[in-house]
Amino acid sequence: MICDFFQAKDPVVLTKLRNNIYNEICRLPMLPNDKYALEDDMYLWNYNSDKYIKNIKDDNARLKVLSDFDKMIQNVDNSLLGN
């Protein structure tokens, strides 16, 4: 899904994909404490995604979104491996 997000150009499609990614991460079977800790990362990713959606030509915004996503996935991996 993240590949689709970076390939999309339409702001409506980007917003829908971002929301789908967010919802899928929220559905993962993580411990409540881990989900709570992940919320900050997800908030930052959401914020930076909005910036990227407004200007998809901004490489800096794209890198921030990718970095935020990597951080979220690392936290998810750590949580799921710990369960």
C-alpha positions in Angstrom: 0.0 0.0 0.0 2.8 2.4 0.7 4.2 1.9 -2.8 0.7 2.8 -4.2 0.8 5.9 -1.9 4.0 7.2 -3.4 3.0 6.4 -7.0 -0.4 8.2 -6.7 -0.6 11.8 -7.9 -4.3 12.6 -7.1 -4.8 14.2 -3.7 -8.1 12.4 -3.2 -6.4 9.0 -3.9 -3.5 9.9 -1.7 -5.8 10.8 1.2 -7.7 7.6 0.7 -4.6 5.5 0.7 -3.2 7.3 3.7 -6.4 6.6 5.6 -6.3 2.9 4.5 -2.7 2.5 5.7 -3.6 4.1 9.0 -6.7 1.9 9.5 -4.7 -1.3 8.6 -2.0 -0.4 11.2 -4.7 0.2 13.8 -6.1 -3.3 13.2 -2.9 -5.1 14.0 -3.0 -7.3 17.1 -0.7 -5.2 19.3 -0.7 -4.7 23.1 -2.6 -1.6 24.3 0.7 0.0 25.6 2.3 -0.6 22.2 -0.6 0.9 20.4 -0.6 3.9 22.7 3.2 4.4 22.0 2.6 4.1 18.3 0.0 6.9 18.3 2.6 9.6 18.4 4.4 8.1 15.4 1.2 7.8 13.5 0.2 11.4 14.3 3.5 12.6 12.9 3.2 10.4 9.9 -0.4 11.7 9.3 0.8 15.3 9.7 3.7 14.9 7.3 1.5 13.0 4.8 -0.8 15.9 4.7 2.1 18.2 3.8 3.2 15.7 1.1 -0.4 15.4 -0.3 -0.5 19.2 -0.7 2.8 19.2 -2.6 3.8 15.9 -4.0 6.7 17.4 -5.8 8.4 18.2 -2.5 11.2 15.6 -2.1 11.8 16.6 1.5 8.2 16.0 2.5 8.3 12.7 0.7 11.4 11.6 2.6 9.8 12.7 5.9 6.7 10.6 5.2 8.9 7.6 4.3 11.0 8.0 7.4 7.9 8.3 9.6 6.5 5.2 8.0 9.7 3.3 8.6 9.7 4.3 12.2 6.1 3.2 12.6 6.8 -0.2 11.0 9.8 -0.8 13.2 7.6 -0.2 16.3 4.9 -2.5 14.9 7.5 -5.2 14.2 8.9 -4.9 17.7 5.5 -5.1 19.2 4.3 -8.1 17.1 7.6 -10.0 17.7 7.2 -9.4 21.4 3.8 -10.9 21.5 
